[in-house]
Amino acid sequence: MKTKIFIDSDITKAETLPALFYKNSETFEILKEKLFLKSWQWIGDQSIIKKNSAYPITILDNFLTEPVLLTRSEDEKINCISNVCSHRGNILIDEPCKTKKIVCKYHGRRFNNKGIFEYMPEFDKTIGFPRECDNLHQFPLINWHGLLFVGLNPLFDLNQVLNQIEDRVGFLPLNKLCIKESLSKNYEIDAHWALYCDNYLEGFHVPFVHKDLDVVLDYENYDTEIYDYFNLQVGYASGEDDCFVFPKGHIDSGKKIAAYYYWVFPNLMLNVYPWGISVNLVEPQDMSHTKIIFRSYVFDESKLNLGASGDLDKVEMEDEHVVQNVQKGISSSFYNTGRFSPTKEKGVHHFHNLISDFINTQ
């Protein structure tokens, strides 16, 4: 398929991504460079890395498969550096360990725990050595209330996104977020990663797919707000219980809101509930297989499993069923594109616009 994709910026005229987008192997590969290497990726929380330690992570394993290394130095600063030796490309650290130095087990090249080159045996006669490129590549890292985000070669500033999110939800005790392992799991789905995001980005399907959720959400007031590199679906509650308690002067003061569903381009969801945040990361595996990482960070356990966050596993199973049906449907020889509901599918239109913008950027 041609690599240029056009999505009309006017939702009333626009058509969705063509079916071929989800089926073409060349396009799937192009997305690695055009979207994911130009994005930010959530990699976990700060509790995984201790002082004077090294923690290896593979970003989007089986897709980008980018090896990085988290380190925490004496000054408690968390760094994200390449886990690939600048000499011959050996993986430096295989398992989490406590260390102040990083030494390659192939030829002994040594770095400090910030990735700065220190020593290499048998290199005294090498001219013009060391150079800047002999240090390990440093990735920008953002620590937002303990949640860690790494920029690969990002085209936008995630701090601006997180600051706007904080403007809305900063009244919550985000500094008390703590991982809840019993509510954290991984899912596997036989569908293209973007189809999963398409489904997430609209509440249009809620009355048809999520009968129980539809009871607690006010479908008529369900709204989507569009920003530069993220969007927000506001889940209004149908009843009085299990809503946010807003401080005086908050933009949503007086409203019955059960959940904020934030999506950050291209593959991250931050679902904010009165009890905490459910982080969902969508990881492409191949064109028709996707892994979804669910991690729950809680600051008020007394509000768990209530309202819009009740039985999230059931909601996930319902979503996966319909998304896998769409995966089968786009294989039809008689389906190409659809149209958008201007009132209910603003988030999907925004997603498709961003995909076209990133793909068309040289």
N, C-alpha and C positions, 0 to 999 in steps of 0.2 A: 504494500500500500504506500501511497505517497506520504512523506513525513509531515507535510504541512496539513494542519487541521484548522478549519474555520468554524467558530461558534459565534453567531450573531450576538452582539452585546445587548441587543433588545430582546428580552425574554419573550415578548409577545410574538416575535418573528422567528426566534431561534429554533434549531433542531438539535437533538441530543448528539453525543458522540456516535459515529457510525458503528454498526456491529463489528466491522472489520477491525476497529481499534482494539477490541477485546480478543480478537482471534489471530492477529498477525504477529508472527514471531519477531520480525524485524522491528516493529513498533515496540514490542515488549522490551527488546534490548536497548532501543533508543531511550526509553524511559529511565534507564539506569543513569545515563549521562545527563540527560536533559532535565529530569525531575529530581531524582533521589540524591545525586551528587551535588545538587544545587540547593539542598534543603537542610533542615535541622532534624535530628533524630533523638527521641527520648531513649535513654540507656539504663534507667533505673534510678536508685536514690543513693544519697551519700553514705548510708549505713554500710554499703558493701565495701567501702575502702577505708582502712585504718591508717593512722600515722606511720610514715616510713614503710609503706606497703605498695605493692603493685598488683593490679587486678586487670587481667586481660579480658577484652570483650570483642566479639565479632559483630560488627554492625550489619544488620539485615543479612544474616547467614543464609546461604543458598541463593542469594540474589546479588547484592553488592559484595558480600563477604569481605568487608573491610576490617582488618585487624587493628584495633587500637588498644591503648594501655592507659588505665587510670592509675595515677600515683597521688599520694598525699605526703607532702614534704614536711620538714620540721616546723615550718611556720603554719601548718594545718591547711595550706592551700591545696586544692584538688586540681591536678593537671590532667589533660588528655593529650597523649602523644601517640605517634605511630608505633605500632608493635613490630615494625619491620626494620631490621638492621640496615643502616645506610651504607654498609660495605657490600654485601652480596645478597641482601634480601631475606636473610633467615628470620624466622619468627623468634623474638627475643624471650618472651615469657609465656610459658604454656599453662601454668596454674597460678592461682593467687598465692602470693608469698610476702613475707616481711623482708624488706631490703632497702638500703639507702642508695645502692648503686644498681645499675642495669648492665649486666655483662653478657655479651653474646656468647653462646656455648659453641659456636662454630669456629670463630677465629679470635675470640677474646677482646673484641672492641668493647670499650666501656663508656657508659654515659652516667651522668648524675640523674637523680629521680625527677628532674625537670626536662630530661631529654637532651641536655647539652653534652656534646662529645668531650671526653676527658683523656682517653688513652687508646692507642692501637699498637700492638707489637709489630716489629719488622717493617715499620713505615718511616724510619728516620731519613731514608734517601728519597722518599716520594716528594716531588717538587709541588709547591703550592698546596700543601696539606697542613692542617685541615682547612676546609672551606665551610661556608655557612651550611651547605647542603649535607655536610657530614653530621650535623645535629639531627635529631629525630624531628620529623614534621610535627608542629604544634597545631592542634585543632582548637578553635574557640569553644569554650565550655561555659554554660550558664547553669548556676545553681539557684533554682527557684523554690524556696521553702523546702529544700532538701531533695527536690526532684532535679535530675541532671539531664541536660540537653546538649548535644554535640553538633556543631556545624561542620559539615564536610567542606563544601566550597559554596556557602550559602549566598543566594541572590537577595535575601532580605534579612532585616534585623529582627531576630526573635525577641529581643528585649522590648521592642515597641509593641509586639503582640502581647507579651506577658504583662506589660504595664497596663494595657487596655483591659485585659482580663482582670487584673488586680483592682482596677478602678471599680469594677462591678462586684467582685466577690471578696475584696480585701477586708470586709467587716467580719469575715469568718476567721476562726483561730487557726489559720493555715500553718502557723509555726508549730502546731501540735500534731500535725499529720504523722501517722504511724502505720506501717504496713500491716494489713490484716491477711495473713497467709490463708486462712480458711475461706476467704472470699476472693482469692486470687487463683487463676488457672489459665491454661492455654486451650485454644480451640483450633481445630483444623477444618477448613471448608473447601469443597471442590468447586471453586469459582474464582474468577479473575479478581484481583485485589480491588480494582476500581469499582466493580459491581457492588462489592461490600460497602464501599464508601458512598456510592450512589444511594443505596438503601438507607444508610445512616442519616444522610443529609436532608431527609424530608420526613415530616410527620404525616404526610398524605395517606400513608398506608396503615397508620395506627388503627383506625376503626375496622379495617378489613383483616388485619394480620394479628393484632394484639388486643383481643377482646377484654382481658383483665386490665391491661394498662389503659385502655380507652375509658374504663370506668372512673379512674382516678385523675385522668387528664381532661382538661377542658379543650376539646378539639377545635371549637370555633375560635378560641382566642390564641391557639398555638401560633407562634410567630417566629420568623427567621430574620435576623439582622446580618447584613453583609458588611464586611470590613476588607482591608486590602488582602491579607494573606490568611485570614481565618473568617469563620462565621459563627453565629450563635443562634441556636434554637432555644426559645424560651418556653418551658413547659409549665403552663398554668394549671393549677389544681382545680378540680371540680368541686371539692369540699373545702372545709376550713382547716382540717388537720394536716400535719406533716408538710408544712410549708416553711419557707425561710422566715425568720423574724428579723425584719430590717430595722436598722437604726434610723432615727429621725434625720430627714434630709437626704436619704438614699434615693437614687433615681427610681427605684421600684417600690418605694415605701407605699403601703396601702394596697399592694397587689398580692394576689394569692399565687405564688410561684413555688412549684414543687421541685424544679430542676433547671439547671442551666446546662445545655449540651453544646460544648465548644468543640469545634473541629479546626485543626491547624494543618494547613497544606504541607505535604500531600496525604499523610497517612496517620495522623494522630488525633485521638479524641480525649478530651478532658471533661468528664461528666461530673458536674458539681451538684451535690445533694446536701441537705441539712446535716448529714452525718460525716461528710468528707468528699473525697474525689475518687472516682473510678477512672483509671488511666487505661485506655485501649490503644494498642499499637498494631497496625495492620501491616503484616510482613509478606510481601510477594514471595512465593516459592517457585512457581512456574506459571504459565499463562492461565491455567485453570485450577490452580491450587494455592491457597492462602492460609497463613497462620495468623491468629489473632491473640495477642498477649493481653490478658486482663489482670490488672493489679489494683487492689482496693487500699486506699490510704484513708484512715479513719481518725477523726478528732472527737466524735461523740457517738459511742456505741449504743446508747439508749435509743437512737433514732434509726438504727439499721433495719432494713427489710420492711420499711413502712412507705406508704404512698407510692410515688413514681419509681422508687428503687426496690419495691417488693418483688421478689423472685426474679432477679436479673437473669438467672440461668434459663428460665422458661422463655423470657423475652428473646434471649440470644438464640435459642433453638428455633423459635418461630421465624426470626430473621434469617437464620441460615437456611431454613427450608425454602423460603421464597427466593432468596438470592441464588441458591443452587438451581431452582426452577428457571430463573432468568438466564443462568449460564447455559442451560439446555436450549432455551428459546432463541438465544442469539445465534445459535448454529443453524437456524432455519435459513433456507435459501430465499425466503420471502419476507425477511425482516431486515431493514436497513437502519433507519433512524425513527425517533418519535418526536413529539412536541412537548413543551413544558407547560405545566399549569403556572400561570403568572403569580398566583396567590399562594400556592402550596409547594412549589419546587424551585424556589429562589436559591436554596443552598446547592442543589444539584447543578443548576445553571452556572452558579459561581465556580464550582469545582471544574466543570467542563471548560469554562472560559480560561481558568488558570492553566489547565493542562494545555490548551491550545496556545496560550501565550508562551509558556515555557518551551514547548516543542518547537515553536516557530522562531524562538530566539537563537541566533547564530552563536 
